[in-house]
Amino acid sequence: MIHMPVSETAQRRVRNEAPPARGSRRRQSFGLLRSWDTAIVVALVIAVVVASLAVKGFASPRNTGFLLIDIIPVLLLSLPMALIILIGEIDLSVASIAGFTSCIFGALWNAGMPMETIVPVCILLGAVWGALNGFLVSVVGLPSLAVTIGSLALYRGLAFVTLGDQAVTSFPLNVTSGLQAKLGNSGIPVWIIPVLVLVVIFGFVLHFTGFGRTLFALGFSEDAARFAGIRVAQTRFWLFVVSGVISAVVGVWWTLRYGSARGDNATGLELSVIAAVLLGGVSIFGGKGNLPGVIAGVALLAILRNALQLASVPEDTLSMLTGGLLIVAVVAPNAIMWSRNRGHRTKILSIPLTK
C-alpha cells in the first residue's frame, strides 16, 4: 500500500472543516442549537404569530388557558418517552396505561374509597404496569415495539373490562374545577407550574448528570455501553417504570380534568406524544436529542391543533396533521444529517494530496 503524505495546508483545512467532537457538542448543548432544533423553534414562533393574527380568539387569555391545560398530558408523557426513545426503545402503551388508570380510579371511587387513597394506589399500579413492560424488554429481551404494542391492547382491554361501557362522573366539583384554576386573570393554569418543575428535573437529569450521559451512550451503542460498565438492563427497566408512573399520573389528571372515568380516555394520545418527541429532534434510532427540543415539539404540535380547532377544521384533518408531522419528524432530521455527512465527505475528498 502506498502512503501519500498530506500537505500541512490540507491538514489545517481538515481540522478547520471537520465537525466538532461529540464531547464538545455536548458541552455546548444549551449554547448552540443544531439546525433541526433551530428549525423547530423558528416554526414555533411563526405558528404563534400567524395563529395570533389569523385565528380569532387564539391569543385570548381564555384560549391560552385551555391550550396550556391541553398541553399538560402530552408534555408529561413526552418526558419519559424522550428518554426511552433516546436509548433506542419505544413505549406505545402510555395512553392505554393512562386509560386503564382512569378506569381503576373510577371503579375505586364508586366503591367508596377516599380520593387521598385512590391517587397513590393508581400511581403504584402504573409503576407495576410499567415494570411489566420493563421486565419483558430488559430481562426477557423482547423488542420494546412488540412488547408495548401487546400491552397497549392488553391495558386498553382491561380498561373496558373494569368499567365496561359505563362512565363514572360523580367526582367532587371542587376537585375537578380546582384543576382548572388560573393565576389571576392571566389565563395561565396553576397546575402548569408543577409540570414545569418536573420538566426542569428531567432536563437536569438528562443533560447535567452521569445518568443522563449513560442514556446517550446506551442509545449510541449498546455494546460500547456494556463495555463501559453501564448497567443496560437496569437502566431500561427503570425507564419503563418511570414511564408507567407518569402515565398513571396522566390517567388521574385526565379523569379529574374532564370529570369522567371511561375506558376510551386518552385513546390515541401515544401518537401525539411520539410525534412531539421526534419532532423535537430525538432520533428514532437513539443516541441523539435534547429536552428543550422536545418541549418545542410539544408546543408546536399543540398550537397547530388548537389553532386549527378554532378555525373549525375537522378532527380527521387534525389526525392527518399528527401523522404527517410524525413522518416529517422521522425523515427530515435524517435527511439533514445525510446531507451534512455527504457534504463533509465531499470536502475531504476534494483536498489535494501532495506526493
Secondary structure, DSSP 8 states (H G I E B T S, - for coil): -------HHHHHHHHHHS---HHHHHHTTTTS--HHHHHHHHHHHHHHHHHHHHSTTTTSHHHHHHHHHHHHHHHHHHHHHHHHHHTT---TTHHHHHHHHHHHHHHHHHTT--HHHHHHHHHHHHHHHHHHHHIIIIIS---HHHHHHHHHHHHHHHHHHHHTT--B----HHHHHHTT-BSTTS--BTTHHHHHHHHHHHHHHHHHSHHHHHHHHHHH-HHHHHHTT--HHHHHHHHHHHHHHHHHHHHHHHHHHHT-B-TTTTTTHHHHHHHHHHHTT--TTSS---HHHHHHHHHHHHHHHHHHHHTT--HHHHHHHHHHHHHHHHHHHHHHHHHHHHHHHHHHHTS----
